[in-house]
Amino acid sequence: MAADIPSFNIPTLEQMYIDSCKRRDILPNTEILSGFFKAEVKKSCNELCSLEIILDHLKDIDVPPLLDVCATIEASEIEAVDIRNGPSCSLNGECALSLMRAFNQKLRAVDLQDSPFGKDFLRELSQRGLACQILNLRSSHFRKLNMAGKFMQIHTLNLDFSTSLTSFLEDCFTCMPNLICLSMCETRVANLWTTISALSKLSCLVELRFQKWQCSDSASPSASSGGNLEDQPDVGLPISCTDIGEQLTDIEEETYLNPGTDEAFGNLFSFNNIAINQPVRSMMEDSSDDSEVDFSSNWREFDYTDLLANFSSGWNRQVNLQNEVSSGASLNQKEESLTGSFGRHIADVPLKYIPRHASPICFEKHYREYMIASLPHLKVLDNLPVRKIDRERAAVTFSQYFEYLPYNRKHKESVVSILHKREIKETRSHIQSKNQKLSYSYGKSQYFYTRSLGAAKVGSSAWPFLHSLFVSGCDLGDGSRSFRPRQFEYHPSLSSLMVFGTLDGEVVVVNHENGKVVRYVPSLGAMNSVLGLCWLKKYPSKLIAGSDNGSLKLYDIEHMPPTVTGMYSGAGSITFDDFDQLTSVHINSTDELFLASGYSKNVALYDINCGRRIQVFTDMHREHINVVKFSNHSPSIFATSSFDQDVKLWDLRLKPIRPCYTTSSSRGNVMVCFSPDDHYLLASAVDNEVRQLLAVDGRLHLSFDIKPTGSSQNYTRSYYMNGRDYIISGSCDEHVVRVCCAQTGRRLRDISLEGKGSGTSMYVQSLRGDPFRDFNMSILAAHMRPNSKYEIVKVNLLASCDNAKGYSKSQDSCPSNSMGG
């Protein structure tokens, strides 16, 4: 047993340090000597014998003598080493990291701020890992977290107030097998799907927090009081809210350990016990990509005790919906929003609680239910214990509002497995046909395996592949040309072609598969921003383009120059009568007529064969008509959407004096479109009011549950994807595209757009589903920033972004407005 007794006591370590300093001809650092003395005092008081090292007190010259002692500490009386730094640290990052790693298994808590150290330090830390048990990282510099290194001992990770953190790379958290507690309050994390996918790698996570629920009473200042954090009362012991936790213990149906006690989690997050009581300064970054590093922002002071007083809870695996769905459907009817103050719904107690320091993810509709249903081992979320009744309610809410996998598949399945099953079925069908037996379909439709393959690919990763459509072949002789697209349309019959019109009046036909320009029409001075584009169906080389100054032209791409350098003579084009302040054009199913609408109450009808306007229908709405659409199969049926809140269906055969029917939204309608089979109309009104109507009579079929932002300028656009199986919806004040099932309204996925650097989130100007590729789309992305670029972003949900190969280029786009679809 003698081998288990430490070989070196603290005075011996201290003397070794002094001797090392003498050999190097430097003075011993008084703060290091003080640290040894304090450790000896703790040992004499039968406390945990820990050595605290404050990096602010060290210089590079102090590190080598300390490194000489580090190896000896492993076999000494020192039980733990805690390292932290403050705002005045001048230590080199390489020295700091070597010191942390030298303590090896004795390293317990690391509390850092990012300002003294550069990107090499951050990259090295995140990619190689650290042996500490508790890691405090706070930074306003990193956006995408990529902690892929080995953090095998860590049980507590704090990222609170990392105000630029938006998302996680796919390999993040892959080597944290013992992480129990994770906090990310007041970050910019917003995407439920990528967040859950990242957290699924943390097999031991039981505490998670994105916000802090705090008791609100006469003695507690509200979250909006504007007071400093240090002035706010502490609501409990580390990790959870003791007040509410104790009361829940008495009423919950299934007994959990009180998450604020040592019985539940020991002293895992009790920083008072490890003598770290200074303000937290934390750090981390997306170290996989140099372009993500930004050291321009200033860190913000906050109270360390208040920050660490509450933590929240975790997950182990993806929920199996078949097992999670509960019979208590009525519970969901009693749900209340968690983004405001609440009382009875969460705790069933009379006290009132308010959220503080919430990350954007907390404001997602059904956030709490989604997290609980997706994290089956969760014990505490945002300081609130997760009870049995919470899980039942969450399972019902999840099944009602979210789709676990496409086409309602209940279980994740590999592509290989699906192909194998299909092969077995085809073999059996062949044998049955040969023996002249009745065909045995196994209950599978003709689309079953195609849909199953799509579901398997979409479900394999929460990070779809996004990339900018880079257009090449645009040399003007004076350098490479970049375009500023304002509207675009896929070709209806040629899968590789897309046309886009620009803010400069150009019309560009591009092969969107390889980015090569196929045809180009320059602005001839007559056109401003191109807002209306529509391909002819029977004549695939022709298209109509309309601009906001009223100009309308038909182009034949066979007569357009193949490159930007070519001269366009106008051959093969037809000019139509202007339609002032145009916002929309659309051609009927027989390619004989097209309609134009804009900033007026009128709609103009044009004859393509004659090349002239044949009629103007006046006063069709009470306000301007933003979008007009012909049906896909009936050449005389069309729909109009207006900011007067009405959507109307018309029939040219009835000489549209009055509509076939009128249906109303609660806000102004931005656009309307028919489903590919004309069975439905999809109407999009301002601020995420998206409704699916029966085209035959305008009755409401489905209202999509998308949370409004409260902005009257949040213009929403929605289109169909995968035929009419799914809809995609985006708004000009938001950086998210939502994918919802068109039959149930349930949300399948959110796709987040991010630019490069802090504060460069992108916004959705327009979008289209790819008519030839399931789960593919393109998005016209915009920045609310002057002098910005304009980008078409291609999205493939069937492919995963390969770690840092996701969409991270600097993307700038046109300012949002309400014009066009």
URTAWO-V98024 format. One record per residue. N is the residue number from 1. PSI is psi in degrees with one decimal (999 if undefined). Layout:
# URTAWO-V98024
n=N psi=PSI
n=N psi=PSI
This chain:
# URTAWO-V98024
n=1 psi=-13.4
n=2 psi=-25.7
n=3 psi=-20.6
n=4 psi=-11.7
n=5 psi=130.5
n=6 psi=139.7
n=7 psi=-25.3
n=8 psi=129.3
n=9 psi=175.8
n=10 psi=-43.7
n=11 psi=-35.9
n=12 psi=-42.7
n=13 psi=-42.9
n=14 psi=-43.1
n=15 psi=-37.3
n=16 psi=-39.7
n=17 psi=-44.3
n=18 psi=-42.4
n=19 psi=-38.7
n=20 psi=-38.3
n=21 psi=-40.6
n=22 psi=-42.5
n=23 psi=-31.6
n=24 psi=0.4
n=25 psi=44.0
n=26 psi=156.3
n=27 psi=139.3
n=28 psi=141.8
n=29 psi=123.0
n=30 psi=-30.9
n=31 psi=-33.6
n=32 psi=-42.9
n=33 psi=-38.4
n=34 psi=-35.2
n=35 psi=-41.8
n=36 psi=-41.0
n=37 psi=-44.2
n=38 psi=-36.4
n=39 psi=-39.2
n=40 psi=-39.7
n=41 psi=-43.7
n=42 psi=-41.3
n=43 psi=-41.7
n=44 psi=-24.4
n=45 psi=12.9
n=46 psi=29.2
n=47 psi=170.6
n=48 psi=125.2
n=49 psi=94.9
n=50 psi=145.6
n=51 psi=123.5
n=52 psi=130.7
n=53 psi=122.2
n=54 psi=114.4
n=55 psi=-24.3
n=56 psi=-27.7
n=57 psi=1.2
n=58 psi=150.9
n=59 psi=166.3
n=60 psi=-35.1
n=61 psi=-20.2
n=62 psi=-14.0
n=63 psi=-46.7
n=64 psi=-44.9
n=65 psi=-35.7
n=66 psi=-35.5
n=67 psi=-33.8
n=68 psi=-29.2
n=69 psi=-21.7
n=70 psi=-44.3
n=71 psi=-32.6
n=72 psi=-30.5
n=73 psi=-30.2
n=74 psi=-31.8
n=75 psi=39.7
n=76 psi=-175.8
n=77 psi=-17.3
n=78 psi=122.0
n=79 psi=-26.5
n=80 psi=150.8
n=81 psi=128.1
n=82 psi=132.6
n=83 psi=134.1
n=84 psi=162.2
n=85 psi=163.9
n=86 psi=-165.8
n=87 psi=-15.9
n=88 psi=18.8
n=89 psi=130.3
n=90 psi=6.7
n=91 psi=141.6
n=92 psi=139.4
n=93 psi=-37.1
n=94 psi=-39.0
n=95 psi=-42.3
n=96 psi=-42.4
n=97 psi=-39.5
n=98 psi=-35.3
n=99 psi=-44.2
n=100 psi=-42.6
n=101 psi=-25.6
n=102 psi=-27.8
n=103 psi=-14.4
n=104 psi=-124.8
n=105 psi=-17.6
n=106 psi=-12.8
n=107 psi=120.9
n=108 psi=-64.3
n=109 psi=134.5
n=110 psi=120.3
n=111 psi=110.0
n=112 psi=158.1
n=113 psi=154.6
n=114 psi=-16.3
n=115 psi=-35.9
n=116 psi=-21.4
n=117 psi=150.4
n=118 psi=-171.7
n=119 psi=-27.8
n=120 psi=-39.2
n=121 psi=-46.1
n=122 psi=-42.3
n=123 psi=-44.4
n=124 psi=-41.7
n=125 psi=-46.5
n=126 psi=-32.6
n=127 psi=-30.2
n=128 psi=-19.5
n=129 psi=-173.6
n=130 psi=152.3
n=131 psi=11.1
n=132 psi=164.5
n=133 psi=-31.5
n=134 psi=129.6
n=135 psi=122.6
n=136 psi=111.3
n=137 psi=120.7
n=138 psi=127.8
n=139 psi=148.9
n=140 psi=16.6
n=141 psi=-26.7
n=142 psi=145.5
n=143 psi=-44.8
n=144 psi=118.5
n=145 psi=134.9
n=146 psi=60.9
n=147 psi=77.7
n=148 psi=-4.7
n=149 psi=177.6
n=150 psi=108.7
n=151 psi=64.1
n=152 psi=-24.3
n=153 psi=-11.4
n=154 psi=131.9
n=155 psi=-12.6
n=156 psi=126.3
n=157 psi=125.8
n=158 psi=117.9
n=159 psi=17.3
n=160 psi=143.6
n=161 psi=22.9
n=162 psi=85.1
n=163 psi=-3.8
n=164 psi=-5.3
n=165 psi=118.9
n=166 psi=-30.2
n=167 psi=-177.4
n=168 psi=142.4
n=169 psi=162.4
n=170 psi=-29.0
n=171 psi=0.0
n=172 psi=141.7
n=173 psi=14.1
n=174 psi=-22.1
n=175 psi=53.5
n=176 psi=66.1
n=177 psi=-16.6
n=178 psi=10.4
n=179 psi=124.8
n=180 psi=-37.8
n=181 psi=133.3
n=182 psi=129.4
n=183 psi=133.6
n=184 psi=50.2
n=185 psi=146.8
n=186 psi=46.7
n=187 psi=-169.4
n=188 psi=18.2
n=189 psi=129.7
n=190 psi=-20.8
n=191 psi=116.6
n=192 psi=-40.0
n=193 psi=-48.2
n=194 psi=-32.2
n=195 psi=-48.0
n=196 psi=-40.6
n=197 psi=-40.1
n=198 psi=-42.1
n=199 psi=-19.9
n=200 psi=-19.6
n=201 psi=-13.2
n=202 psi=90.0
n=203 psi=-19.5
n=204 psi=4.9
n=205 psi=124.9
n=206 psi=-9.7
n=207 psi=124.4
n=208 psi=141.5
n=209 psi=127.2
n=210 psi=-9.3
n=211 psi=172.5
n=212 psi=110.0
n=213 psi=126.0
n=214 psi=140.2
n=215 psi=133.3
n=216 psi=112.7
n=217 psi=-170.3
n=218 psi=-23.5
n=219 psi=-6.1
n=220 psi=119.2
n=221 psi=144.9
n=222 psi=165.8
n=223 psi=-21.1
n=224 psi=9.8
n=225 psi=-20.1
n=226 psi=5.9
n=227 psi=163.5
n=228 psi=155.9
n=229 psi=-35.4
n=230 psi=-16.1
n=231 psi=-10.5
n=232 psi=143.6
n=233 psi=148.7
n=234 psi=133.2
n=235 psi=2.6
n=236 psi=-173.7
n=237 psi=171.9
n=238 psi=137.4
n=239 psi=-44.8
n=240 psi=166.2
n=241 psi=107.3
n=242 psi=-40.5
n=243 psi=-53.3
n=244 psi=-31.5
n=245 psi=-42.9
n=246 psi=-38.2
n=247 psi=-35.3
n=248 psi=-29.9
n=249 psi=-32.6
n=250 psi=-22.2
n=251 psi=-15.2
n=252 psi=148.7
n=253 psi=-33.8
n=254 psi=125.1
n=255 psi=126.1
n=256 psi=156.0
n=257 psi=141.3
n=258 psi=115.7
n=259 psi=-7.3
n=260 psi=10.0
n=261 psi=162.8
n=262 psi=-26.0
n=263 psi=-36.8
n=264 psi=-48.9
n=265 psi=8.3
n=266 psi=-152.8
n=267 psi=42.3
n=268 psi=-32.3
n=269 psi=19.8
n=270 psi=89.5
n=271 psi=-18.7
n=272 psi=-31.4
n=273 psi=-12.8
n=274 psi=18.9
n=275 psi=33.8
n=276 psi=101.0
n=277 psi=22.2
n=278 psi=166.1
n=279 psi=138.5
n=280 psi=131.6
n=281 psi=110.8
n=282 psi=168.4
n=283 psi=151.7
n=284 psi=162.8
n=285 psi=169.5
n=286 psi=93.3
n=287 psi=-1.1
n=288 psi=-11.4
n=289 psi=116.4
n=290 psi=-29.6
n=291 psi=-15.5
n=292 psi=-10.9
n=293 psi=131.4
n=294 psi=117.5
n=295 psi=31.0
n=296 psi=-18.9
n=297 psi=157.6
n=298 psi=140.9
n=299 psi=161.1
n=300 psi=136.6
n=301 psi=145.6
n=302 psi=162.5
n=303 psi=124.9
n=304 psi=-43.8
n=305 psi=-43.2
n=306 psi=-38.5
n=307 psi=-43.2
n=308 psi=-2.1
n=309 psi=-23.1
n=310 psi=134.2
n=311 psi=173.1
n=312 psi=-175.4
n=313 psi=-176.1
n=314 psi=-160.8
n=315 psi=159.5
n=316 psi=-40.9
n=317 psi=166.9
n=318 psi=141.0
n=319 psi=141.0
n=320 psi=110.5
n=321 psi=-32.1
n=322 psi=-32.2
n=323 psi=-21.3
n=324 psi=-29.4
n=325 psi=125.0
n=326 psi=160.2
n=327 psi=-8.0
n=328 psi=60.2
n=329 psi=-26.9
n=330 psi=-18.3
n=331 psi=-35.0
n=332 psi=-24.9
n=333 psi=-17.7
n=334 psi=6.3
n=335 psi=150.6
n=336 psi=157.2
n=337 psi=140.4
n=338 psi=3.1
n=339 psi=-1.2
n=340 psi=-168.2
n=341 psi=153.4
n=342 psi=166.5
n=343 psi=-82.1
n=344 psi=-31.1
n=345 psi=-42.4
n=346 psi=-48.2
n=347 psi=-11.6
n=348 psi=35.6
n=349 psi=158.1
n=350 psi=-14.8
n=351 psi=153.7
n=352 psi=139.1
n=353 psi=147.4
n=354 psi=147.4
n=355 psi=142.9
n=356 psi=147.0
n=357 psi=41.2
n=358 psi=138.1
n=359 psi=157.6
n=360 psi=-28.2
n=361 psi=-28.2
n=362 psi=-20.8
n=363 psi=0.8
n=364 psi=139.6
n=365 psi=132.7
n=366 psi=28.8
n=367 psi=-51.8
n=368 psi=-44.2
n=369 psi=-39.3
n=370 psi=-45.7
n=371 psi=-43.3
n=372 psi=-43.3
n=373 psi=-31.2
n=374 psi=-17.6
n=375 psi=85.2
n=376 psi=-17.1
n=377 psi=10.9
n=378 psi=131.5
n=379 psi=-37.7
n=380 psi=130.8
n=381 psi=121.7
n=382 psi=46.1
n=383 psi=-8.7
n=384 psi=123.9
n=385 psi=145.5
n=386 psi=115.0
n=387 psi=172.1
n=388 psi=-40.8
n=389 psi=-31.6
n=390 psi=-41.1
n=391 psi=-39.2
n=392 psi=-45.1
n=393 psi=-40.9
n=394 psi=-39.9
n=395 psi=-41.2
n=396 psi=-45.0
n=397 psi=-41.5
n=398 psi=-47.1
n=399 psi=-24.3
n=400 psi=-35.0
n=401 psi=-9.8
n=402 psi=149.4
n=403 psi=117.3
n=404 psi=-47.8
n=405 psi=156.2
n=406 psi=152.0
n=407 psi=31.6
n=408 psi=26.4
n=409 psi=138.5
n=410 psi=-23.7
n=411 psi=143.4
n=412 psi=139.0
n=413 psi=145.7
n=414 psi=154.4
n=415 psi=-39.4
n=416 psi=-42.7
n=417 psi=-41.8
n=418 psi=-43.8
n=419 psi=-37.5
n=420 psi=-43.0
n=421 psi=-39.6
n=422 psi=-39.4
n=423 psi=-41.3
n=424 psi=-41.6
n=425 psi=-43.5
n=426 psi=-36.4
n=427 psi=-44.3
n=428 psi=-40.9
n=429 psi=-38.2
n=430 psi=-41.6
n=431 psi=-42.5
n=432 psi=-39.0
n=433 psi=-39.4
n=434 psi=-36.1
n=435 psi=6.3
n=436 psi=38.3
n=437 psi=166.8
n=438 psi=142.3
n=439 psi=136.9
n=440 psi=109.7
n=441 psi=-9.0
n=442 psi=20.8
n=443 psi=16.5
n=444 psi=134.7
n=445 psi=171.3
n=446 psi=-19.9
n=447 psi=-0.5
n=448 psi=-51.6
n=449 psi=-35.0
n=450 psi=-43.9
n=451 psi=-36.8
n=452 psi=-39.5
n=453 psi=-42.3
n=454 psi=-42.9
n=455 psi=-39.6
n=456 psi=-41.5
n=457 psi=-43.2
n=458 psi=-39.8
n=459 psi=-10.4
n=460 psi=-19.0
n=461 psi=142.3
n=462 psi=-3.7
n=463 psi=93.2
n=464 psi=161.7
n=465 psi=120.0
n=466 psi=137.2
n=467 psi=151.2
n=468 psi=140.4
n=469 psi=100.5
n=470 psi=116.9
n=471 psi=123.2
n=472 psi=179.5
n=473 psi=30.5
n=474 psi=31.3
n=475 psi=123.1
n=476 psi=4.4
n=477 psi=-15.9
n=478 psi=30.4
n=479 psi=167.7
n=480 psi=140.1
n=481 psi=133.6
n=482 psi=145.8
n=483 psi=162.3
n=484 psi=81.9
n=485 psi=142.4
n=486 psi=-22.2
n=487 psi=151.2
n=488 psi=159.4
n=489 psi=134.3
n=490 psi=151.1
n=491 psi=138.1
n=492 psi=-17.3
n=493 psi=-17.3
n=494 psi=108.0
n=495 psi=-20.7
n=496 psi=-10.2
n=497 psi=146.9
n=498 psi=144.6
n=499 psi=139.4
n=500 psi=145.9
n=501 psi=150.7
n=502 psi=167.7
n=503 psi=-14.8
n=504 psi=8.3
n=505 psi=10.2
n=506 psi=153.3
n=507 psi=121.2
n=508 psi=122.4
n=509 psi=125.9
n=510 psi=146.3
n=511 psi=103.3
n=512 psi=-5.7
n=513 psi=-33.7
n=514 psi=-2.8
n=515 psi=9.5
n=516 psi=136.2
n=517 psi=128.7
n=518 psi=-46.4
n=519 psi=154.0
n=520 psi=132.8
n=521 psi=117.6
n=522 psi=164.2
n=523 psi=128.2
n=524 psi=16.5
n=525 psi=-19.5
n=526 psi=-21.7
n=527 psi=142.6
n=528 psi=-129.2
n=529 psi=129.6
n=530 psi=113.9
n=531 psi=-19.4
n=532 psi=127.2
n=533 psi=138.7
n=534 psi=128.9
n=535 psi=146.1
n=536 psi=147.7
n=537 psi=-42.4
n=538 psi=-18.1
n=539 psi=82.5
n=540 psi=-10.0
n=541 psi=-1.4
n=542 psi=149.9
n=543 psi=157.0
n=544 psi=136.3
n=545 psi=135.0
n=546 psi=144.5
n=547 psi=169.8
n=548 psi=-11.3
n=549 psi=6.6
n=550 psi=-9.0
n=551 psi=135.8
n=552 psi=126.5
n=553 psi=146.9
n=554 psi=129.6
n=555 psi=145.3
n=556 psi=113.6
n=557 psi=-16.1
n=558 psi=-18.9
n=559 psi=4.1
n=560 psi=148.7
n=561 psi=145.6
n=562 psi=-18.5
n=563 psi=168.0
n=564 psi=-30.0
n=565 psi=-15.5
n=566 psi=152.5
n=567 psi=135.0
n=568 psi=120.4
n=569 psi=-10.8
n=570 psi=3.3
n=571 psi=138.4
n=572 psi=0.4
n=573 psi=154.3
n=574 psi=131.8
n=575 psi=128.8
n=576 psi=165.7
n=577 psi=141.6
n=578 psi=151.7
n=579 psi=106.1
n=580 psi=140.6
n=581 psi=48.7
n=582 psi=143.1
n=583 psi=-16.2
n=584 psi=140.8
n=585 psi=151.1
n=586 psi=141.3
n=587 psi=144.8
n=588 psi=175.6
n=589 psi=-17.6
n=590 psi=4.0
n=591 psi=26.8
n=592 psi=-32.9
n=593 psi=155.4
n=594 psi=157.5
n=595 psi=151.9
n=596 psi=141.0
n=597 psi=170.1
n=598 psi=-146.4
n=599 psi=61.6
n=600 psi=173.7
n=601 psi=7.0
n=602 psi=160.1
n=603 psi=133.2
n=604 psi=140.3
n=605 psi=129.1
n=606 psi=144.6
n=607 psi=117.1
n=608 psi=-41.1
n=609 psi=-39.5
n=610 psi=-18.0
n=611 psi=31.1
n=612 psi=162.0
n=613 psi=130.6
n=614 psi=-17.7
n=615 psi=150.3
n=616 psi=120.9
n=617 psi=118.0
n=618 psi=153.0
n=619 psi=47.4
n=620 psi=-22.4
n=621 psi=171.8
n=622 psi=-19.8
n=623 psi=-178.0
n=624 psi=152.9
n=625 psi=104.7
n=626 psi=-40.1
n=627 psi=139.6
n=628 psi=137.8
n=629 psi=129.5
n=630 psi=154.2
n=631 psi=163.3
n=632 psi=-18.1
n=633 psi=-19.0
n=634 psi=111.7
n=635 psi=-12.3
n=636 psi=-6.6
n=637 psi=130.6
n=638 psi=161.0
n=639 psi=149.1
n=640 psi=145.5
n=641 psi=136.9
n=642 psi=158.4
n=643 psi=4.0
n=644 psi=7.1
n=645 psi=2.1
n=646 psi=145.5
n=647 psi=130.0
n=648 psi=143.9
n=649 psi=136.2
n=650 psi=158.1
n=651 psi=119.1
n=652 psi=-25.6
n=653 psi=-18.9
n=654 psi=13.7
n=655 psi=73.3
n=656 psi=88.1
n=657 psi=-39.1
n=658 psi=148.4
n=659 psi=157.5
n=660 psi=-39.2
n=661 psi=163.8
n=662 psi=134.1
n=663 psi=146.6
n=664 psi=145.7
n=665 psi=171.6
n=666 psi=-11.5
n=667 psi=173.9
n=668 psi=139.2
n=669 psi=126.6
n=670 psi=-39.8
n=671 psi=168.1
n=672 psi=149.0
n=673 psi=156.6
n=674 psi=149.8
n=675 psi=157.7
n=676 psi=-28.7
n=677 psi=7.2
n=678 psi=16.1
n=679 psi=-31.3
n=680 psi=159.4
n=681 psi=136.5
n=682 psi=112.9
n=683 psi=130.6
n=684 psi=118.1
n=685 psi=168.8
n=686 psi=137.9
n=687 psi=51.9
n=688 psi=23.3
n=689 psi=99.1
n=690 psi=124.9
n=691 psi=143.7
n=692 psi=125.8
n=693 psi=150.4
n=694 psi=122.3
n=695 psi=-25.5
n=696 psi=-33.9
n=697 psi=0.8
n=698 psi=5.5
n=699 psi=146.8
n=700 psi=122.9
n=701 psi=-39.3
n=702 psi=136.9
n=703 psi=121.9
n=704 psi=136.1
n=705 psi=73.8
n=706 psi=127.2
n=707 psi=130.5
n=708 psi=156.6
n=709 psi=-17.3
n=710 psi=1.5
n=711 psi=130.5
n=712 psi=-6.5
n=713 psi=10.1
n=714 psi=81.1
n=715 psi=123.4
n=716 psi=136.9
n=717 psi=139.7
n=718 psi=142.8
n=719 psi=166.1
n=720 psi=154.1
n=721 psi=148.7
n=722 psi=55.7
n=723 psi=-120.8
n=724 psi=26.3
n=725 psi=-37.5
n=726 psi=158.3
n=727 psi=148.8
n=728 psi=136.5
n=729 psi=133.7
n=730 psi=158.9
n=731 psi=153.1
n=732 psi=-9.3
n=733 psi=7.4
n=734 psi=154.4
n=735 psi=23.9
n=736 psi=138.1
n=737 psi=127.7
n=738 psi=135.3
n=739 psi=119.2
n=740 psi=147.7
n=741 psi=128.7
n=742 psi=-11.1
n=743 psi=-29.9
n=744 psi=-19.8
n=745 psi=-3.3
n=746 psi=143.7
n=747 psi=126.4
n=748 psi=-43.2
n=749 psi=151.2
n=750 psi=136.9
n=751 psi=117.9
n=752 psi=135.6
n=753 psi=130.7
n=754 psi=136.2
n=755 psi=-167.1
n=756 psi=133.1
n=757 psi=169.8
n=758 psi=137.5
n=759 psi=23.6
n=760 psi=36.9
n=761 psi=148.9
n=762 psi=161.6
n=763 psi=157.3
n=764 psi=111.7
n=765 psi=-42.3
n=766 psi=171.1
n=767 psi=157.7
n=768 psi=141.9
n=769 psi=141.4
n=770 psi=121.8
n=771 psi=-10.0
n=772 psi=-14.6
n=773 psi=117.2
n=774 psi=142.9
n=775 psi=31.9
n=776 psi=147.4
n=777 psi=168.6
n=778 psi=146.3
n=779 psi=128.7
n=780 psi=108.6
n=781 psi=144.4
n=782 psi=150.2
n=783 psi=145.1
n=784 psi=57.4
n=785 psi=135.1
n=786 psi=158.9
n=787 psi=40.7
n=788 psi=159.4
n=789 psi=175.6
n=790 psi=129.6
n=791 psi=140.0
n=792 psi=119.8
n=793 psi=124.1
n=794 psi=137.2
n=795 psi=130.2
n=796 psi=105.5
n=797 psi=-14.6
n=798 psi=-13.0
n=799 psi=148.4
n=800 psi=141.5
n=801 psi=134.2
n=802 psi=86.7
n=803 psi=-111.4
n=804 psi=-0.5
n=805 psi=7.0
n=806 psi=-176.7
n=807 psi=100.9
n=808 psi=8.5
n=809 psi=159.5
n=810 psi=121.3
n=811 psi=125.5
n=812 psi=145.5
n=813 psi=-179.7
n=814 psi=151.9
n=815 psi=146.4
n=816 psi=147.0
n=817 psi=178.2
n=818 psi=0.1
n=819 psi=139.0
n=820 psi=170.1
n=821 psi=999
